[in-house]
Amino acid sequence: MHFKVLIYRLIMANQRKFSRRTIALFWMALLAVIIGVLIGFEQIAVLYVLATLSLVVLLLIVAFADLENVDRQALEGFAQDAE
């Protein structure tokens, strides 16, 4: 089984236990460990490829985001959830 699918299923099974912030911190810690290991083993070429691919994915997400049709109620609801 793919590692990402396994982690996703683990997170979704415990969705009630972990907040979005905790999940984001978990992913950041996991990525920091992976980057640290790659730096430790001097796999800089792999880091370049991963950084390039992640930037491409981020730019595609932003490019296809439908920001014109975001209504005001959705934004206000999000602000209430954050408090």
Secondary structure by P-SEA (a helix, b strand, c coil): ccaaaaaaaaaaaacccccaaaaaaaaaaaaaaaaaaaaaacaaaaaaaaaaaaaaaaaaaaaacccccccaaaaaaaaaaac
